[in-house]
Structure formats: structure tokens, C-alpha cells
């Protein structure tokens, strides 16, 4: 499938992209190659292939949250840029 420069211009207009004439010329063969690849993919038999969102199976590795108290609280507070008694002082973000 070969896209003309006019077709690239129409698609870029629909996508609200502002391309120069040089870009339209450059993108025409690139987009044509992409569309040719999709044509090749159409030939694959996907009848018994289950739909998926990923090419590989991904599992989250999780652990149970366990609350623990940090014993040296004072050393953490001492390295804070600003401190207000036993708390970190941070910039105000809401009026």
C-alpha cells in the first residue's frame, strides 16, 4: 500500500499535526511501510489465540505490609532540611 503526500497531509490534518512539505514527503513511505506490515499481520490465523494486553505474562511480586517502628527517629529528623519539633517541615502547597 502506497500513501501519497496528499493522503499524509489529510491524515496529519485530522490528527491536528502541522507537518512541513518535507516531512509529508518523508512520512509517506514510512507510513506506507507500517500499513504494509499490518497487511502482513492480517494473514495470520488468530482464531485460537486468546486476547491479551501483554506479549509476556507479568505478575506482581507483593509482600504483606508489616508496620515497624524505626528506632533512631532523631537521626532521621536531624537530616531533614527543615524541622518543626518532631516533624518534617515542608512547603505549604494549599492556600
Phi and psi restraints in degrees (range 20) as a CNS / XPLOR table:
assign (resid 1 and name C) (resid 2 and name N)
       (resid 2 and name CA) (resid 2 and name C) 1.0 -117.8 20.0 2
assign (resid 2 and name N) (resid 2 and name CA)
       (resid 2 and name C) (resid 3 and name N) 1.0 121.7 20.0 2
assign (resid 2 and name C) (resid 3 and name N)
       (resid 3 and name CA) (resid 3 and name C) 1.0 -89.9 20.0 2
assign (resid 3 and name N) (resid 3 and name CA)
       (resid 3 and name C) (resid 4 and name N) 1.0 138.7 20.0 2
assign (resid 3 and name C) (resid 4 and name N)
       (resid 4 and name CA) (resid 4 and name C) 1.0 -86.0 20.0 2
assign (resid 4 and name N) (resid 4 and name CA)
       (resid 4 and name C) (resid 5 and name N) 1.0 166.0 20.0 2
assign (resid 4 and name C) (resid 5 and name N)
       (resid 5 and name CA) (resid 5 and name C) 1.0 -62.9 20.0 2
assign (resid 5 and name N) (resid 5 and name CA)
       (resid 5 and name C) (resid 6 and name N) 1.0 -34.2 20.0 2
assign (resid 5 and name C) (resid 6 and name N)
       (resid 6 and name CA) (resid 6 and name C) 1.0 -65.6 20.0 2
assign (resid 6 and name N) (resid 6 and name CA)
       (resid 6 and name C) (resid 7 and name N) 1.0 -38.5 20.0 2
assign (resid 6 and name C) (resid 7 and name N)
       (resid 7 and name CA) (resid 7 and name C) 1.0 -67.9 20.0 2
assign (resid 7 and name N) (resid 7 and name CA)
       (resid 7 and name C) (resid 8 and name N) 1.0 -39.3 20.0 2
assign (resid 7 and name C) (resid 8 and name N)
       (resid 8 and name CA) (resid 8 and name C) 1.0 -63.0 20.0 2
assign (resid 8 and name N) (resid 8 and name CA)
       (resid 8 and name C) (resid 9 and name N) 1.0 -41.1 20.0 2
assign (resid 8 and name C) (resid 9 and name N)
       (resid 9 and name CA) (resid 9 and name C) 1.0 -62.3 20.0 2
assign (resid 9 and name N) (resid 9 and name CA)
       (resid 9 and name C) (resid 10 and name N) 1.0 -42.1 20.0 2
assign (resid 9 and name C) (resid 10 and name N)
       (resid 10 and name CA) (resid 10 and name C) 1.0 -64.5 20.0 2
assign (resid 10 and name N) (resid 10 and name CA)
       (resid 10 and name C) (resid 11 and name N) 1.0 -44.7 20.0 2
assign (resid 10 and name C) (resid 11 and name N)
       (resid 11 and name CA) (resid 11 and name C) 1.0 -64.0 20.0 2
assign (resid 11 and name N) (resid 11 and name CA)
       (resid 11 and name C) (resid 12 and name N) 1.0 -42.8 20.0 2
assign (resid 11 and name C) (resid 12 and name N)
       (resid 12 and name CA) (resid 12 and name C) 1.0 -64.8 20.0 2
assign (resid 12 and name N) (resid 12 and name CA)
       (resid 12 and name C) (resid 13 and name N) 1.0 -35.8 20.0 2
assign (resid 12 and name C) (resid 13 and name N)
       (resid 13 and name CA) (resid 13 and name C) 1.0 -64.7 20.0 2
assign (resid 13 and name N) (resid 13 and name CA)
       (resid 13 and name C) (resid 14 and name N) 1.0 -43.2 20.0 2
assign (resid 13 and name C) (resid 14 and name N)
       (resid 14 and name CA) (resid 14 and name C) 1.0 -64.0 20.0 2
assign (resid 14 and name N) (resid 14 and name CA)
       (resid 14 and name C) (resid 15 and name N) 1.0 -33.9 20.0 2
assign (resid 14 and name C) (resid 15 and name N)
       (resid 15 and name CA) (resid 15 and name C) 1.0 -85.2 20.0 2
assign (resid 15 and name N) (resid 15 and name CA)
       (resid 15 and name C) (resid 16 and name N) 1.0 1.2 20.0 2
assign (resid 15 and name C) (resid 16 and name N)
       (resid 16 and name CA) (resid 16 and name C) 1.0 58.1 20.0 2
assign (resid 16 and name N) (resid 16 and name CA)
       (resid 16 and name C) (resid 17 and name N) 1.0 42.2 20.0 2
assign (resid 16 and name C) (resid 17 and name N)
       (resid 17 and name CA) (resid 17 and name C) 1.0 -104.9 20.0 2
assign (resid 17 and name N) (resid 17 and name CA)
       (resid 17 and name C) (resid 18 and name N) 1.0 138.6 20.0 2
assign (resid 17 and name C) (resid 18 and name N)
       (resid 18 and name CA) (resid 18 and name C) 1.0 -104.1 20.0 2
assign (resid 18 and name N) (resid 18 and name CA)
       (resid 18 and name C) (resid 19 and name N) 1.0 100.7 20.0 2
assign (resid 18 and name C) (resid 19 and name N)
       (resid 19 and name CA) (resid 19 and name C) 1.0 -105.5 20.0 2
assign (resid 19 and name N) (resid 19 and name CA)
       (resid 19 and name C) (resid 20 and name N) 1.0 146.2 20.0 2
assign (resid 19 and name C) (resid 20 and name N)
       (resid 20 and name CA) (resid 20 and name C) 1.0 -79.1 20.0 2
assign (resid 20 and name N) (resid 20 and name CA)
       (resid 20 and name C) (resid 21 and name N) 1.0 167.1 20.0 2
assign (resid 20 and name C) (resid 21 and name N)
       (resid 21 and name CA) (resid 21 and name C) 1.0 -61.5 20.0 2
assign (resid 21 and name N) (resid 21 and name CA)
       (resid 21 and name C) (resid 22 and name N) 1.0 -37.1 20.0 2
assign (resid 21 and name C) (resid 22 and name N)
       (resid 22 and name CA) (resid 22 and name C) 1.0 -64.0 20.0 2
assign (resid 22 and name N) (resid 22 and name CA)
       (resid 22 and name C) (resid 23 and name N) 1.0 -40.5 20.0 2
assign (resid 22 and name C) (resid 23 and name N)
       (resid 23 and name CA) (resid 23 and name C) 1.0 -67.0 20.0 2
assign (resid 23 and name N) (resid 23 and name CA)
       (resid 23 and name C) (resid 24 and name N) 1.0 -40.3 20.0 2
assign (resid 23 and name C) (resid 24 and name N)
       (resid 24 and name CA) (resid 24 and name C) 1.0 -60.6 20.0 2
assign (resid 24 and name N) (resid 24 and name CA)
       (resid 24 and name C) (resid 25 and name N) 1.0 -42.6 20.0 2
assign (resid 24 and name C) (resid 25 and name N)
       (resid 25 and name CA) (resid 25 and name C) 1.0 -63.9 20.0 2
assign (resid 25 and name N) (resid 25 and name CA)
       (resid 25 and name C) (resid 26 and name N) 1.0 -41.5 20.0 2
assign (resid 25 and name C) (resid 26 and name N)
       (resid 26 and name CA) (resid 26 and name C) 1.0 -70.1 20.0 2
assign (resid 26 and name N) (resid 26 and name CA)
       (resid 26 and name C) (resid 27 and name N) 1.0 -36.7 20.0 2
assign (resid 26 and name C) (resid 27 and name N)
       (resid 27 and name CA) (resid 27 and name C) 1.0 -79.1 20.0 2
assign (resid 27 and name N) (resid 27 and name CA)
       (resid 27 and name C) (resid 28 and name N) 1.0 -23.1 20.0 2
assign (resid 27 and name C) (resid 28 and name N)
       (resid 28 and name CA) (resid 28 and name C) 1.0 -56.8 20.0 2
assign (resid 28 and name N) (resid 28 and name CA)
       (resid 28 and name C) (resid 29 and name N) 1.0 -52.7 20.0 2
assign (resid 28 and name C) (resid 29 and name N)
       (resid 29 and name CA) (resid 29 and name C) 1.0 -69.1 20.0 2
assign (resid 29 and name N) (resid 29 and name CA)
       (resid 29 and name C) (resid 30 and name N) 1.0 -31.6 20.0 2
assign (resid 29 and name C) (resid 30 and name N)
       (resid 30 and name CA) (resid 30 and name C) 1.0 -66.7 20.0 2
assign (resid 30 and name N) (resid 30 and name CA)
       (resid 30 and name C) (resid 31 and name N) 1.0 -46.8 20.0 2
assign (resid 30 and name C) (resid 31 and name N)
       (resid 31 and name CA) (resid 31 and name C) 1.0 -66.4 20.0 2
assign (resid 31 and name N) (resid 31 and name CA)
       (resid 31 and name C) (resid 32 and name N) 1.0 -35.3 20.0 2
assign (resid 31 and name C) (resid 32 and name N)
       (resid 32 and name CA) (resid 32 and name C) 1.0 -61.7 20.0 2
assign (resid 32 and name N) (resid 32 and name CA)
       (resid 32 and name C) (resid 33 and name N) 1.0 -41.7 20.0 2
assign (resid 32 and name C) (resid 33 and name N)
       (resid 33 and name CA) (resid 33 and name C) 1.0 -64.1 20.0 2
assign (resid 33 and name N) (resid 33 and name CA)
       (resid 33 and name C) (resid 34 and name N) 1.0 -39.0 20.0 2
assign (resid 33 and name C) (resid 34 and name N)
       (resid 34 and name CA) (resid 34 and name C) 1.0 -64.7 20.0 2
assign (resid 34 and name N) (resid 34 and name CA)
       (resid 34 and name C) (resid 35 and name N) 1.0 -44.9 20.0 2
assign (resid 34 and name C) (resid 35 and name N)
       (resid 35 and name CA) (resid 35 and name C) 1.0 -65.0 20.0 2
assign (resid 35 and name N) (resid 35 and name CA)
       (resid 35 and name C) (resid 36 and name N) 1.0 -36.2 20.0 2
assign (resid 35 and name C) (resid 36 and name N)
       (resid 36 and name CA) (resid 36 and name C) 1.0 -62.3 20.0 2
assign (resid 36 and name N) (resid 36 and name CA)
       (resid 36 and name C) (resid 37 and name N) 1.0 -38.7 20.0 2
assign (resid 36 and name C) (resid 37 and name N)
       (resid 37 and name CA) (resid 37 and name C) 1.0 -64.5 20.0 2
assign (resid 37 and name N) (resid 37 and name CA)
       (resid 37 and name C) (resid 38 and name N) 1.0 -40.6 20.0 2
assign (resid 37 and name C) (resid 38 and name N)
       (resid 38 and name CA) (resid 38 and name C) 1.0 -62.7 20.0 2
assign (resid 38 and name N) (resid 38 and name CA)
       (resid 38 and name C) (resid 39 and name N) 1.0 -35.5 20.0 2
assign (resid 38 and name C) (resid 39 and name N)
       (resid 39 and name CA) (resid 39 and name C) 1.0 -62.6 20.0 2
assign (resid 39 and name N) (resid 39 and name CA)
       (resid 39 and name C) (resid 40 and name N) 1.0 -39.6 20.0 2
assign (resid 39 and name C) (resid 40 and name N)
       (resid 40 and name CA) (resid 40 and name C) 1.0 -64.2 20.0 2
assign (resid 40 and name N) (resid 40 and name CA)
       (resid 40 and name C) (resid 41 and name N) 1.0 -40.6 20.0 2
assign (resid 40 and name C) (resid 41 and name N)
       (resid 41 and name CA) (resid 41 and name C) 1.0 -64.9 20.0 2
assign (resid 41 and name N) (resid 41 and name CA)
       (resid 41 and name C) (resid 42 and name N) 1.0 -30.2 20.0 2
assign (resid 41 and name C) (resid 42 and name N)
       (resid 42 and name CA) (resid 42 and name C) 1.0 -62.9 20.0 2
assign (resid 42 and name N) (resid 42 and name CA)
       (resid 42 and name C) (resid 43 and name N) 1.0 -24.7 20.0 2
assign (resid 42 and name C) (resid 43 and name N)
       (resid 43 and name CA) (resid 43 and name C) 1.0 -75.6 20.0 2
assign (resid 43 and name N) (resid 43 and name CA)
       (resid 43 and name C) (resid 44 and name N) 1.0 -15.7 20.0 2
assign (resid 43 and name C) (resid 44 and name N)
       (resid 44 and name CA) (resid 44 and name C) 1.0 -71.7 20.0 2
assign (resid 44 and name N) (resid 44 and name CA)
       (resid 44 and name C) (resid 45 and name N) 1.0 141.7 20.0 2
assign (resid 44 and name C) (resid 45 and name N)
       (resid 45 and name CA) (resid 45 and name C) 1.0 -85.5 20.0 2
assign (resid 45 and name N) (resid 45 and name CA)
       (resid 45 and name C) (resid 46 and name N) 1.0 108.4 20.0 2
assign (resid 45 and name C) (resid 46 and name N)
       (resid 46 and name CA) (resid 46 and name C) 1.0 -112.0 20.0 2
assign (resid 46 and name N) (resid 46 and name CA)
       (resid 46 and name C) (resid 47 and name N) 1.0 19.6 20.0 2
assign (resid 46 and name C) (resid 47 and name N)
       (resid 47 and name CA) (resid 47 and name C) 1.0 -57.5 20.0 2
assign (resid 47 and name N) (resid 47 and name CA)
       (resid 47 and name C) (resid 48 and name N) 1.0 -43.9 20.0 2
assign (resid 47 and name C) (resid 48 and name N)
       (resid 48 and name CA) (resid 48 and name C) 1.0 -103.5 20.0 2
assign (resid 48 and name N) (resid 48 and name CA)
       (resid 48 and name C) (resid 49 and name N) 1.0 20.2 20.0 2
assign (resid 48 and name C) (resid 49 and name N)
       (resid 49 and name CA) (resid 49 and name C) 1.0 -99.0 20.0 2
assign (resid 49 and name N) (resid 49 and name CA)
       (resid 49 and name C) (resid 50 and name N) 1.0 123.1 20.0 2
assign (resid 49 and name C) (resid 50 and name N)
       (resid 50 and name CA) (resid 50 and name C) 1.0 -75.4 20.0 2
assign (resid 50 and name N) (resid 50 and name CA)
       (resid 50 and name C) (resid 51 and name N) 1.0 137.1 20.0 2
assign (resid 50 and name C) (resid 51 and name N)
       (resid 51 and name CA) (resid 51 and name C) 1.0 -61.4 20.0 2
assign (resid 51 and name N) (resid 51 and name CA)
       (resid 51 and name C) (resid 52 and name N) 1.0 145.8 20.0 2
assign (resid 51 and name C) (resid 52 and name N)
       (resid 52 and name CA) (resid 52 and name C) 1.0 -148.5 20.0 2
assign (resid 52 and name N) (resid 52 and name CA)
       (resid 52 and name C) (resid 53 and name N) 1.0 162.6 20.0 2
assign (resid 52 and name C) (resid 53 and name N)
       (resid 53 and name CA) (resid 53 and name C) 1.0 -102.3 20.0 2
assign (resid 53 and name N) (resid 53 and name CA)
       (resid 53 and name C) (resid 54 and name N) 1.0 -9.2 20.0 2
assign (resid 53 and name C) (resid 54 and name N)
       (resid 54 and name CA) (resid 54 and name C) 1.0 -136.4 20.0 2
assign (resid 54 and name N) (resid 54 and name CA)
       (resid 54 and name C) (resid 55 and name N) 1.0 153.5 20.0 2
assign (resid 54 and name C) (resid 55 and name N)
       (resid 55 and name CA) (resid 55 and name C) 1.0 -77.1 20.0 2
assign (resid 55 and name N) (resid 55 and name CA)
       (resid 55 and name C) (resid 56 and name N) 1.0 -28.9 20.0 2
assign (resid 55 and name C) (resid 56 and name N)
       (resid 56 and name CA) (resid 56 and name C) 1.0 -124.3 20.0 2
assign (resid 56 and name N) (resid 56 and name CA)
       (resid 56 and name C) (resid 57 and name N) 1.0 155.0 20.0 2
assign (resid 56 and name C) (resid 57 and name N)
       (resid 57 and name CA) (resid 57 and name C) 1.0 -76.7 20.0 2
assign (resid 57 and name N) (resid 57 and name CA)
       (resid 57 and name C) (resid 58 and name N) 1.0 131.1 20.0 2
assign (resid 57 and name C) (resid 58 and name N)
       (resid 58 and name CA) (resid 58 and name C) 1.0 -120.1 20.0 2
assign (resid 58 and name N) (resid 58 and name CA)
       (resid 58 and name C) (resid 59 and name N) 1.0 128.8 20.0 2
assign (resid 58 and name C) (resid 59 and name N)
       (resid 59 and name CA) (resid 59 and name C) 1.0 -121.5 20.0 2
assign (resid 59 and name N) (resid 59 and name CA)
       (resid 59 and name C) (resid 60 and name N) 1.0 138.7 20.0 2
assign (resid 59 and name C) (resid 60 and name N)
       (resid 60 and name CA) (resid 60 and name C) 1.0 -79.6 20.0 2
assign (resid 60 and name N) (resid 60 and name CA)
       (resid 60 and name C) (resid 61 and name N) 1.0 135.1 20.0 2
assign (resid 60 and name C) (resid 61 and name N)
       (resid 61 and name CA) (resid 61 and name C) 1.0 -96.3 20.0 2
assign (resid 61 and name N) (resid 61 and name CA)
       (resid 61 and name C) (resid 62 and name N) 1.0 111.9 20.0 2
assign (resid 61 and name C) (resid 62 and name N)
       (resid 62 and name CA) (resid 62 and name C) 1.0 -121.8 20.0 2
assign (resid 62 and name N) (resid 62 and name CA)
       (resid 62 and name C) (resid 63 and name N) 1.0 159.1 20.0 2
assign (resid 62 and name C) (resid 63 and name N)
       (resid 63 and name CA) (resid 63 and name C) 1.0 -134.5 20.0 2
assign (resid 63 and name N) (resid 63 and name CA)
       (resid 63 and name C) (resid 64 and name N) 1.0 162.2 20.0 2
assign (resid 63 and name C) (resid 64 and name N)
       (resid 64 and name CA) (resid 64 and name C) 1.0 -72.9 20.0 2
assign (resid 64 and name N) (resid 64 and name CA)
       (resid 64 and name C) (resid 65 and name N) 1.0 136.3 20.0 2
assign (resid 64 and name C) (resid 65 and name N)
       (resid 65 and name CA) (resid 65 and name C) 1.0 -73.4 20.0 2
assign (resid 65 and name N) (resid 65 and name CA)
       (resid 65 and name C) (resid 66 and name N) 1.0 129.2 20.0 2
assign (resid 65 and name C) (resid 66 and name N)
       (resid 66 and name CA) (resid 66 and name C) 1.0 -125.5 20.0 2
assign (resid 66 and name N) (resid 66 and name CA)
       (resid 66 and name C) (resid 67 and name N) 1.0 122.8 20.0 2
assign (resid 66 and name C) (resid 67 and name N)
       (resid 67 and name CA) (resid 67 and name C) 1.0 -80.2 20.0 2
assign (resid 67 and name N) (resid 67 and name CA)
       (resid 67 and name C) (resid 68 and name N) 1.0 133.6 20.0 2
assign (resid 67 and name C) (resid 68 and name N)
       (resid 68 and name CA) (resid 68 and name C) 1.0 -142.3 20.0 2
assign (resid 68 and name N) (resid 68 and name CA)
       (resid 68 and name C) (resid 69 and name N) 1.0 151.5 20.0 2
assign (resid 68 and name C) (resid 69 and name N)
       (resid 69 and name CA) (resid 69 and name C) 1.0 -94.0 20.0 2
assign (resid 69 and name N) (resid 69 and name CA)
       (resid 69 and name C) (resid 70 and name N) 1.0 131.2 20.0 2
assign (resid 69 and name C) (resid 70 and name N)
       (resid 70 and name CA) (resid 70 and name C) 1.0 -80.4 20.0 2
assign (resid 70 and name N) (resid 70 and name CA)
       (resid 70 and name C) (resid 71 and name N) 1.0 125.6 20.0 2
assign (resid 70 and name C) (resid 71 and name N)
       (resid 71 and name CA) (resid 71 and name C) 1.0 -72.5 20.0 2
assign (resid 71 and name N) (resid 71 and name CA)
       (resid 71 and name C) (resid 72 and name N) 1.0 -31.6 20.0 2
assign (resid 71 and name C) (resid 72 and name N)
       (resid 72 and name CA) (resid 72 and name C) 1.0 -105.4 20.0 2
assign (resid 72 and name N) (resid 72 and name CA)
       (resid 72 and name C) (resid 73 and name N) 1.0 62.0 20.0 2
assign (resid 72 and name C) (resid 73 and name N)
       (resid 73 and name CA) (resid 73 and name C) 1.0 -59.7 20.0 2
assign (resid 73 and name N) (resid 73 and name CA)
       (resid 73 and name C) (resid 74 and name N) 1.0 -39.1 20.0 2
assign (resid 73 and name C) (resid 74 and name N)
       (resid 74 and name CA) (resid 74 and name C) 1.0 -61.4 20.0 2
assign (resid 74 and name N) (resid 74 and name CA)
       (resid 74 and name C) (resid 75 and name N) 1.0 -38.8 20.0 2
assign (resid 74 and name C) (resid 75 and name N)
       (resid 75 and name CA) (resid 75 and name C) 1.0 -66.9 20.0 2
assign (resid 75 and name N) (resid 75 and name CA)
       (resid 75 and name C) (resid 76 and name N) 1.0 -33.5 20.0 2
assign (resid 75 and name C) (resid 76 and name N)
       (resid 76 and name CA) (resid 76 and name C) 1.0 -66.6 20.0 2
assign (resid 76 and name N) (resid 76 and name CA)
       (resid 76 and name C) (resid 77 and name N) 1.0 -45.4 20.0 2
assign (resid 76 and name C) (resid 77 and name N)
       (resid 77 and name CA) (resid 77 and name C) 1.0 -66.8 20.0 2
assign (resid 77 and name N) (resid 77 and name CA)
       (resid 77 and name C) (resid 78 and name N) 1.0 -30.7 20.0 2
assign (resid 77 and name C) (resid 78 and name N)
       (resid 78 and name CA) (resid 78 and name C) 1.0 -69.8 20.0 2
assign (resid 78 and name N) (resid 78 and name CA)
       (resid 78 and name C) (resid 79 and name N) 1.0 -24.3 20.0 2
assign (resid 78 and name C) (resid 79 and name N)
       (resid 79 and name CA) (resid 79 and name C) 1.0 -94.6 20.0 2
assign (resid 79 and name N) (resid 79 and name CA)
       (resid 79 and name C) (resid 80 and name N) 1.0 0.1 20.0 2
assign (resid 79 and name C) (resid 80 and name N)
       (resid 80 and name CA) (resid 80 and name C) 1.0 -69.3 20.0 2
assign (resid 80 and name N) (resid 80 and name CA)
       (resid 80 and name C) (resid 81 and name N) 1.0 142.2 20.0 2
assign (resid 80 and name C) (resid 81 and name N)
       (resid 81 and name CA) (resid 81 and name C) 1.0 -59.4 20.0 2
assign (resid 81 and name N) (resid 81 and name CA)
       (resid 81 and name C) (resid 82 and name N) 1.0 -40.9 20.0 2
assign (resid 81 and name C) (resid 82 and name N)
       (resid 82 and name CA) (resid 82 and name C) 1.0 -138.1 20.0 2
assign (resid 82 and name N) (resid 82 and name CA)
       (resid 82 and name C) (resid 83 and name N) 1.0 145.5 20.0 2
assign (resid 82 and name C) (resid 83 and name N)
       (resid 83 and name CA) (resid 83 and name C) 1.0 -136.1 20.0 2
assign (resid 83 and name N) (resid 83 and name CA)
       (resid 83 and name C) (resid 84 and name N) 1.0 144.7 20.0 2
assign (resid 83 and name C) (resid 84 and name N)
       (resid 84 and name CA) (resid 84 and name C) 1.0 -128.4 20.0 2
assign (resid 84 and name N) (resid 84 and name CA)
       (resid 84 and name C) (resid 85 and name N) 1.0 94.0 20.0 2
assign (resid 84 and name C) (resid 85 and name N)
       (resid 85 and name CA) (resid 85 and name C) 1.0 59.5 20.0 2
assign (resid 85 and name N) (resid 85 and name CA)
       (resid 85 and name C) (resid 86 and name N) 1.0 -112.7 20.0 2
assign (resid 85 and name C) (resid 86 and name N)
       (resid 86 and name CA) (resid 86 and name C) 1.0 -99.2 20.0 2
assign (resid 86 and name N) (resid 86 and name CA)
       (resid 86 and name C) (resid 87 and name N) 1.0 23.1 20.0 2
assign (resid 86 and name C) (resid 87 and name N)
       (resid 87 and name CA) (resid 87 and name C) 1.0 -133.0 20.0 2
assign (resid 87 and name N) (resid 87 and name CA)
       (resid 87 and name C) (resid 88 and name N) 1.0 156.8 20.0 2
assign (resid 87 and name C) (resid 88 and name N)
       (resid 88 and name CA) (resid 88 and name C) 1.0 -76.9 20.0 2
assign (resid 88 and name N) (resid 88 and name CA)
       (resid 88 and name C) (resid 89 and name N) 1.0 137.3 20.0 2
assign (resid 88 and name C) (resid 89 and name N)
       (resid 89 and name CA) (resid 89 and name C) 1.0 -100.4 20.0 2
assign (resid 89 and name N) (resid 89 and name CA)
       (resid 89 and name C) (resid 90 and name N) 1.0 127.1 20.0 2
assign (resid 89 and name C) (resid 90 and name N)
       (resid 90 and name CA) (resid 90 and name C) 1.0 -123.5 20.0 2
assign (resid 90 and name N) (resid 90 and name CA)
       (resid 90 and name C) (resid 91 and name N) 1.0 158.9 20.0 2
assign (resid 90 and name C) (resid 91 and name N)
       (resid 91 and name CA) (resid 91 and name C) 1.0 -63.4 20.0 2
assign (resid 91 and name N) (resid 91 and name CA)
       (resid 91 and name C) (resid 92 and name N) 1.0 145.1 20.0 2
assign (resid 91 and name C) (resid 92 and name N)
       (resid 92 and name CA) (resid 92 and name C) 1.0 -72.2 20.0 2
assign (resid 92 and name N) (resid 92 and name CA)
       (resid 92 and name C) (resid 93 and name N) 1.0 130.5 20.0 2
assign (resid 92 and name C) (resid 93 and name N)
       (resid 93 and name CA) (resid 93 and name C) 1.0 -112.6 20.0 2
assign (resid 93 and name N) (resid 93 and name CA)
       (resid 93 and name C) (resid 94 and name N) 1.0 -14.0 20.0 2
assign (resid 93 and name C) (resid 94 and name N)
       (resid 94 and name CA) (resid 94 and name C) 1.0 -115.9 20.0 2
assign (resid 94 and name N) (resid 94 and name CA)
       (resid 94 and name C) (resid 95 and name N) 1.0 142.3 20.0 2
